[in-house]
Amino acid sequence: MAKTPSKTNKQVKVTLVKSKFGQIRAHQETVRGLGLRRMHDSRVLTDTPEVRGMIVAARHMLQVEEL
């Protein structure tokens, strides 16, 4: 049986604080997948396991705030 998405509307604010240039290509693409294009760019995202996994993959370049 598939898991149903949680009904909580938790959100996280993700900010790119380190340049993606010179990083592993997979990390660059992960940051791009989060919707971050340039330094100090921020996005408010729904806190899902998929988003959390992307944040963990590129955590050395990101600042994360729980809202």
Backbone as a ProteinNet text record, in pm:
[ID]
protein_1_A
[PRIMARY]
MAKTPSKTNKQVKVTLVKSKFGQIRAHQETVRGLGLRRMHDSRVLTDTPEVRGMIVAARHMLQVEEL
[TERTIARY]
83.5	0	88.7	58.3	138.6	113.4	217.8	203.9	129.7	44	-25.8	56	55.4	131.1	76.3	165.7	121	40.6	-52.7	-140.2	-79.2	35.1	98.5	159.3	150.6	203.3	335.8	423.5	555.4	629.4	704.5	783	924.1	1017.1	1155	1200.3	1282.6	1341.9	1485.5	1518.6	1650.7	1721.8	1844.5	1923	2057.4	2098	2228.5	2333.7	2425.9	2526	2667.2	2683.5	2813.9	2794	2884.6	2872.9	2868.8	2786.7	2778.6	2889.6	2961	3071.8	3187.4	3245	3352.8	3303.3	3172.5	3114	3087.8	3062.7	3027.9	2900.9	2896.4	2783.4	2649.1	2647.5	2523	2474.7	2567.3	2530	2478.6	2541.2	2494.5	2351.5	2323.7	2190.3	2088.4	2131.1	2042.1	2001.1	2098.6	2069.7	1974.4	1998	1910.1	1769.5	1762	1633.7	1555	1624.8	1558.5	1509.5	1545.8	1500.7	1594.8	1718	1816	1908.1	1920.9	2000	2134.2	2136.1	2259.5	2277.5	2392.6	2425.2	2318.2	2285.4	2189.7	2046.7	2022.3	1887.4	1817	1691.2	1615.8	1486.4	1438.8	1309.2	1243.4	1113.2	1035.8	973.1	1006.3	962.7	884.3	794.9	722.2	818.8	811	902.1	855	908.5	876.3	1003.9	992.5	1112.5	1200.3	1138	1214.8	1297.6	1237.4	1309.3	1418.6	1389	1489.4	1609.3	1585	1694.2	1782.6	1720.4	1796.9	1879.2	1820.7	1892.4	2013.3	1997	2107.5	2219.4	2182.8	2283.7	2373.7	2318.3	2396.1	2404.9	2403	2395.8	2514.2	2628.9	2746.7	2735.8	2636.7	2618.1	2493.4	2415.1	2284.7	2271.5	2183.5	2139.4	1989.8	1945.2	1806	1742.8	1625	1549.4	1411.1	1367.2	1232.7	1136	1024.4	923.4	804.2
-116.9	0	124.2	219.5	340.6	434	505.5	601.6	724	778.1	900	1018.2	1127	1244	1298.9	1349.4	1404	1530.6	1554.4	1670.8	1796.3	1782.5	1899.8	1984.3	2112.6	2203.9	2263.4	2179.2	2226.5	2277.8	2382.7	2437.8	2468	2467.6	2502.6	2609.6	2700.1	2801.4	2758.5	2741.6	2694.4	2808	2838.3	2945.4	2890	2925.6	2884.6	2981.1	2931	3017.3	2992.9	2890.4	2860.4	2836.4	2885.9	2873.7	2728.1	2701.7	2564.9	2534.7	2636.9	2614.9	2547.7	2448.1	2371.5	2255.2	2238.5	2127.8	2009.8	1895.4	1776.5	1805.1	1758.4	1787	1744.9	1631.9	1585.2	1684.3	1745.7	1844.1	1971.2	2010.5	2127.5	2106.1	1988.1	1958.1	1947.1	1900.3	1893.4	2032.9	2123.8	2262.5	2324.6	2297.9	2347.8	2288.5	2161.8	2095.9	2156.3	2214.2	2282.7	2421.3	2463.3	2592.5	2707.3	2674.9	2778.2	2800.8	2924.7	2955.5	3020.6	3111.1	3185.7	3204	3254.8	3276.7	3361.6	3328.3	3399	3393.1	3304.6	3280.4	3189.8	3219.7	3142.1	3091.2	2980	2924	2869.8	2883.9	2821.9	2697.3	2581.8	2453.3	2375.5	2291.2	2201.4	2095.9	2069.8	1975.6	1832.7	1771.6	1633.6	1550.2	1419.1	1335.3	1356.4	1382.9	1405.6	1532.5	1638.9	1765.9	1751.3	1683.3	1661.2	1583.6	1485.9	1409.4	1496.2	1586.6	1678.3	1774	1819.8	1909.7	1838.5	1714.6	1637.8	1617.8	1594.7	1570.8	1691.4	1812.4	1933.7	2021.4	1960.6	2035.6	2129.6	2100.2	2184.8	2318.5	2332.6	2457	2533.8	2477.3	2532	2575.3	2673.1	2709.7	2680.3	2611.3	2568.1	2623.9	2684.4	2737	2672.5	2625.4	2568.1	2682.9	2681	2785.3	2733.2
0	0	0	-84.3	-97.3	20.6	58	166.4	114.5	196.5	158.9	205.2	129.3	171.5	302.7	384.8	512.5	489.8	576.7	563.6	624.2	689.1	747	636.3	653.2	551.7	596.2	646.6	687.5	565	585.6	476.9	525.3	432.5	462.1	362.3	411.8	325.4	298.7	171.3	131.7	58.2	100.1	40	-5	-126.2	-178.2	-125	-41.8	21.4	-30.9	-114.1	-172.3	-321.1	-401.2	-545.8	-589.5	-690.1	-741.8	-841.9	-886.7	-979.2	-906.5	-968.8	-908.2	-824.3	-818.4	-742.9	-836.5	-777.7	-854.7	-934	-1057.7	-1145.7	-1085.5	-1017	-954.6	-848.9	-774.9	-674.2	-741.1	-851.2	-926.3	-974	-1025.5	-1077	-964.3	-848.6	-733.4	-689.9	-684.4	-647.5	-749.5	-875.2	-981.6	-967.4	-929.6	-908.7	-793.7	-696.8	-586	-627.8	-748.5	-798.7	-768.6	-728.6	-695.5	-814.1	-855	-973.3	-941.6	-845.7	-818.5	-668.7	-630.4	-490.4	-422.2	-299.8	-215.2	-268.2	-363	-413.5	-312.4	-280.6	-181.7	-240.7	-186.2	-224.1	-98.3	-90.8	15.6	-44.7	12.3	-41.7	62.2	16.1	104.9	157	285.8	350	323.9	218.6	182.8	189.7	194.6	196.2	72.6	-41.9	-164.8	-154.8	-105	-89.7	15.1	124.8	228.9	174.6	89.8	29.6	-57.9	-132.9	-217.5	-131.4	-22.1	68.4	128.7	168.8	227.6	125.5	-0.6	-103.9	-126.3	-112.9	-139.7	-14.8	102.9	228.6	251	191.7	211	137.5	50.6	-24.4	18.4	110.2	141.1	285.9	306.6	439.8	444.2	547.6	556.4	682.6	666.8	780.6	779.6	894.9	905.9	928.7	858.5	875.6	950.8
[MASK]
+++++++++++++++++++++++++++++++++++++++++++++++++++++++++++++++++++

